[in-house]
Amino acid sequence: MAIGVWISLFAYFALMIGIGLYAMRTSTSTSEDYVLGGRTLSPKVAALSAGASDMSGWLLLGLPGAMFVSGLGSAWIGIGLFVGAFFNWLLVAPRLREQTVHYGNAITIPAFLANRFPTRAMSLKTVSAIVIVIFFAVYTASGLVAGGKLFESAFSGLVNVGGLSDYATGIIITLGVVLVYTVVGGFLAVSLTDFVQGCIMMLALIIMPAVVLFGEGGGGFSQATQTLNEVDPTLLSWTEGLTFIGWLSAVTWGLGYFGQPHIIVRFMAIRHLKDVPTARNIGMGWMAISLIGAISLGIFGRAYAIRNGLEIQDPETIFIILAELLFHPLVTGFLFAALLAAVMSTISSQLLVASSSLTEDIYRLFLNKQASEKQTVTVGRICVVLVGLIAAIIASDPESQVLGLVSNAWAGFGAAFGPLILLSLMWPRTNGAGAIAGMVVGALTVIIWIALGWNGEFMGGPGIYEIIPGFIASFIAIMVVSSMTADAGEYQRIES
């Protein structure tokens, strides 16, 4: 491995740790600082932090891999996500920023739900914290799988530690760097690193498809189109070979946005309500560029591989292979840093949200109600490490697929929290009993659907993506139970 790759990677690692140390000195004195950055995020930091923590390793591995295998039909996932993200910014962001302050200055999603529905406060805090920790352990594992795949593919035999496999070593290094800046710097460190990482990811997804298409061995759009048509004409079709169920399962990924704690917590941290529209425009622009880049990389990367006789054993590594093949080592290192940025930005956000739930909604609720701010921050740091270790155990199987793990966790959060967040913000009649019913029904529906194998290979296969039944069941449960039980007067009107 050329020294230039290591130079770029070490520069990236040093920058991330440096940001963590800076944040530790400026915003970790109280639990609100550590968990929510004191609600001081600027629009651009909030926007790119939400985007980078959202996209994770699936943007550079999972989505291009799906495009590589099945062509433009897989792009419906990206389209569904784009639409879902837009409505998340439009419907949830301003209301959540306003109402989390209004309802007792809540700094976590479970705390907001408990304050919004005081008649079921204890149950909501407990159940939502459990759901967050379970699904985030799986979600974080998907990021570690991506980090393991990078080191296994790009650094074979070069970073072996203590006789461990390259895959295991990659997991350890990825988790280690994330833990350093997350533990010491908290939410501000995570958000600032997300901003830098979001910029790196976007640049990589502009550079890579352009070189694949127009660099040596590319041949441009016409040659790529001709090559793909010769292999399989359906690769360039948006609908051919895609069943209605497959299409529906793809576009409904967007439903998950309303219930992703690591994304919507950014809305809570924006410094002013009036900054939300600016952040939305920045975030949607970043997302459009990044998704187009990832889709182009997967589809045109396959054309490049065919034209140049490349054998791609794992389609999810197409980004890694092309980064090594087409670029100067310093640029290759930058592109690997982009992949790690996608992975680390999401892992750090998820670890912090899971930690904050364990600390604020379990430790302070059951173990030490009189905990000082210093004790709370310390316990939060310990919980970050514990959740990270659990995720590493889940990710230890090298056969794990990034997109599969992400899809399961995404559906779990989307079904458990999505309908509840929407209705708690927008339907005054929602009550505590309905909230509990919706969360439990949504989470259990997803878990049972997966356990019974009814999700199947939803892209073109017979299965239905588990977020669809989970979201619908949760929505119905909240409305039915809330309508059939007494209105406890929990809704507080906010005067404009």
N, C-alpha and C positions, 0 to 999 in steps of 0.2 A: 504494500500500500504506500503510495507516494506521500512524502512528507508534507506536501501542500494540503492534502486532505486533513491531516492531523492539525495543521496550523489553523485552518478554518474552524474545525470542530472545537479545539481548545479555546479559541477566541470566543466562540459562541457560549461555551460552558462558563468561561470567566465572566462574560457579560451578564448572564443570567444570575450567577451568584453575587456579582457586584450590585445588581438591582435589588436583590434580596437583602443585602447588608444595608443599602441605602434606606429601604423601606423599614427595616428594623429600627433605625435611628429616628424615623419621622412619624411612624404610625403603628405602634404596637403597645402603647401604654395602657389602653383599656380594651375590654372585650369588643366594644363597638368598632374600635380602630382595627383590631386584629381580624374580626369576622367580616366587617363591612367597609373598611377603609375610611370610617368617619363620614360616609356619604359625601365624598368630595371628588368623585370621578368627573373629568371633563367629558364632553360629548364624544370626542374622537377616541379617548381611552375606553370609555364605556362601550362604544360601538365595536371596536376591534377586539376588545376583551370578550364581549359576548360572542362575536363571530369565531374567534380563535378557540375559545373554550368549547364552542359548539362543534366545530368541524372535526377535530381530532385526527388520528392517523387514518381514519377511513377516507378522508379527502384525498390523500396522496397514495393510499394503498387500496382500500376497499372499493371506492367508486371507480378509479381507473381499472382495477381488476375486473369489476363487473362489466364495464364497458368493453374491455379487452375480450371477454368471453362471449357476451351476448349482443354487443353493439348498441345502437341508439335506443333500443327498447329500455335499457337500464337507466337512460337519462331521465326517465319519468321520476325517479327517486329525487334527483336534483331539482326538478321542476316543482314537485310537491313540497320539498323543503323550502324552496325560495318563497312560494306562496304562503306557507305556514309561518315562516319567519317574518314576512311583511305584516301579517295580521297579528302576530305576537307583539310586534313593536306598536302597531296601531291600537289594539284593544287592551293589551295587558300592561304594557310599559307605563303609560301615564297614570293609570288607575292604581297599579301596584306601588309606584313611587309615592303617590299621595296617601293611599290608605294605610300602608305600613307605618308611616309616621303618625297618622291620625289615630290608629288603633294601638296606642301604647308604645310607639317608636320601636316596633318589632325589628329585630336584626337577623332573624332566620325565618324561613317559610313556616316551619312548625309553630314558631312563636306568633307569627301573624295569624295563622289559622286559630290558635288558641285564644288570641285577643279578639278575633272577629266573632268567634263562637264560644263565649265564656261558659255556657252551660255544659260544654263537653271539652273544656280546656285540657284537662289532664289526659283524657283518652286521645284527643287529637295530637297532642305533643308526643305521646308515647308511640302511637301507631305510625304517625308520619316519620318520626325519627327512625323507627325500625325499617320502614319501607325504603327510606333514603339510604341507610347503611347497607341493606341487602343489595339493592340494585346498583348502588355506586361501587360496591366491591366488584361486581361483574363488569360494570362500565369501565372502571379504572383498569381492570385486567385486560380489556381490549386494547388500551393504549400501551400497556406493557408488552403485549403480544407484538404490536407494531414495532416497538423498540427492539425486541428480540429478533424479529425478522430482519431488521436493518443490519444488525451486527452479524447475524448468521449469513446473510447474503453478501455483505460488503466487506466484512473483516474476517473472513474465514481463517481460523488458526492464528490470528494476529493479536487477539485480545484475551486469550485464554487465561483464566484466573483459577488457580487451585484445581486444575483438572476439570473444571466445569465446561459444558458445551458452549459454543459461541452464542447460541440462543439464550442460555441461562445467564451468561455474562452480560449480554445486552440488556436483559431485564434488570439486572443488578445495577449497572451503570445508569440506565435511564431513571430508575426509581431513586437512586442515590442522589443525583443532581437535583431532581425535582424536590426531594425531601429537604435538601439543604436550604433552597431559597424559600420554599413554602413554610417550613418550620420557623425560620428566623424572621421572615418578613411579612407573613400573613397575607391578608386580602390585597393590600396595596402592592406588595411584591408580585403577587399572582396577576393582578390587573396590568401593571406596568410591563411585566415580562410578556403577557398576552399581547399587548400592543406591539411590542417589538417583534414577537413571533408572528403576529398576523401580517405585518409588513413583509417579513421574510417569506412566508408562505405564498403570499400573493405574487411577489417577484418571481419565485420559483415556478409558479404556474403560468406565468407569462413567458418566461425564458424557455422552459422545457418544451412545450408544444411547438413554439416557433422554430427551435433548432431541429426538432424531430421532422417537421414539415419541410423546412427550407434549407437545412444544413446538408452536409455531405451525406448522400445515401437516402435523402428524404424524397425529393422529387416533386414537392408541392402538392396542392389539393388534387389536381387532376390525376397524378400518378397514384396518390393514396387511394382515391376513389376507385380508380381502375383496378388496383390490386385487391381491394376489399370485395368489389363486385365479382371478381374472378374466383375468389375463395368461397364467398357466401353472400349473395345479394341482400339477404335479410339483415346483414350487419348494419346497413345504412338505412334501414326502414324503422320508423318510429312505432309501427304497429304490427308489422308482419311477424307471425310467430308468437305474438304476445296475446294471451287470453285476457278476457275482461277482468277476471279475478286477479291475474298477474298485474294488470295495469292499475286496478283499484288498490291493490296492496302496495304498489310502488308510490302512487301519488299521496296516499294517506299517511306517509311518513310525516308530512307536514303537521298532522294533528298532534304529534308528540311535543311540539315546541311549547305549547301552553303549560306543560307540566314538568319541564326540565329545571330543577332547582339551581343547577350551576349556571344556567343562562339567565333565568329571570331574576336571580339575585343581583345581577348587574343593573337591572332596572331600579332596584331598591337603592343602589349606591350612587346613582347619578346626582350631581350636586344640586341641580334645580329642575323643577318640573318643566320649565320652559325650554330646557336643553334637550328634551326627548325627541322632538321632530328633527333637530339637527343630527342627533345621534342615529336616528332611524335612517336618514338619507345616507350617512356615511357607511353605516353597517350594511345596508342593502346594496350599495355600490360595490363594497368589498366582496360581498357574497356572490354577486353576479359575475364579477371577474374571476373569482376563485373557482366557482362551479364550472364555468365555461372552460377554464384551463384544465380542470381535472377530467372533464368529459372529453375534451380534445386529446389530452394525453393518452387516455385509454384507447380510444378508437383509432387514432393515427399512430399510436405506439404499436398497435397490432399490425398495421400496414407496413411500418418500418421493419418490424421483426420478420415479417414474411419476405419482404423485398431483399433483406440482408441475411437471410438464413439463420436468424437467431432462434434458439430453442428456449422457450420460456416455460419452465416446469411449474412455477407458481405465479399465476397471473397477477397476484397482489404485489409482486416484487418488480413490476415493469418499471416503475419510477426509479428504483435503486439500480437496476441493470443499465438503463439508459443514462443515468447520471454518471456512472463509471465509464461508460463506453464513449460518450460524446463530448466530454468537457475536460478542460485543463484541471489538474488536481485541486487547485485552489477553489475553482468554481464547483467541482464535485463536492468538496468539503462544505461549501455553502449550501448546496442542494441537500446534502445529508442533514445539515443543520436545519434546513426547512422542514424536513420530515420529522426530525426530533422536536422542532418547534410545534408542529401540529400535534404530536403525541404529548409533549410536556405541558402545553397550554391547557389541554383538557384534563390531564391527570391532576395537575396542581389545583385546578378549580374544583374538581370532584372531591379530592382529598380534603380540601378546606371546608366545603359544604358538609360533607359527612362528619368531619371533626366538629364543626360548629353545632350540628344536631346532637351529637353525643355529649358535647360539653354543656350547651345551653339547655337542651331539652331532656337530657337524662341525668347528667352529673348534678347540675344545679337543681333539678326537680326532685330527685330521689336521694342523692348521696350527700350533698352539702349545699343546703339552701342559702347559707350565709357566706358562701365562697367570696373571697375578695377578688378584685379585678386581676391582681397578679396571679392568684391561684388559678383563676379561670383561663387565663392566657397560657399558663404552664400546662394545664390539663389538655387544652386544645392542641398544643404542640405534640403531646404524647399520643393523642388520638389520631393525629395526622399520620404518625409513624405506624400505629397499629393497623389502621385501615389499609395503608400502603402494603404492609406485610401480608395481610389477608389477600389482597388483590394479586400479589406476586405468586402466592400459592395457587390461586385459580388459573393464572396465566402460565403455569409451569409446563403445560402440555404444548409441545411445539407444533402439534397438528391443529391447534386452535385457529379459527378464521376470524379476522378482525371484523368483517361485516356482520358475521353471525352473532358475535358477542354484543356488538353495538346495537343491532336490531332488537335483541331481547331486552336489553336494559332500557333502550329508548322507548320501547312499547310499555314496559313496566311503569316508567315515570309518566309517560303520556296518559296512560289509562288511570293511574292512581291519583295524579294531581291535576291533569289538564282540565277535565270538566269541573272539578272543585274550584280551581283558581278562577276560571271564567265565571262560574255562577256566583261565587262568593263576592266577586268584584262587580257583577252586573245584574244580579237578580236579588233584590232585597229580601225576598221570602225564604231564601236558603237559610236553613237553621243547622244547629249542631248535630242533631240526629241524622239529618240528610248528609251532612259532611262526612261523618263516620261511615255511613252506609256506602257512599260513593267511593271513598278511598279504599275500603276493604273489598268491595265488589270488583272494582277496577283492577286492583293488584292480583286478587285471586283468579279472576278470569284469565289474565295474561299467563299466570303461572300454570294453571290447569291446561290452558290451550297449548302451551309449549310442551308440558309433560305428556299430553295425549298425542303429540305429534301432528296436531291439526294445522299448524302453521306451514309445515312441509317446505318444499322449495318454492316459495311463493312467486318468484320471478319466472313466470311461464309454467309453473307447476300447479298441482291441484290444491295446494294449501292456501289458506287466507291468513294474511299477516295479523298477528295477535292483537295489534293495537286497535283494529276495527271493532271486534266484539268487545274488547276491554273498554274502549272509550264509550261506545254506545251503552253498554251495561252500566257503567259508572254514571253517565249522564242521566239515564232513566232512574237509577236508584236514588240519586240526589233529589230529583224533582218529585218522585213519587213519595218518598219518605218525608221530605220537607212539607209537601202538601197535606199529608195525612197526619202530621203531628203538629202540636201547638206552636204558634209563632211566639218565641220567647223574647221578642223585641231586641234581638242582638244586633240588628243593622243600625248603624249610626249615620245619619245623613250628613254629608260634608257641605257646608255652606260655601258657595263660590265667592 
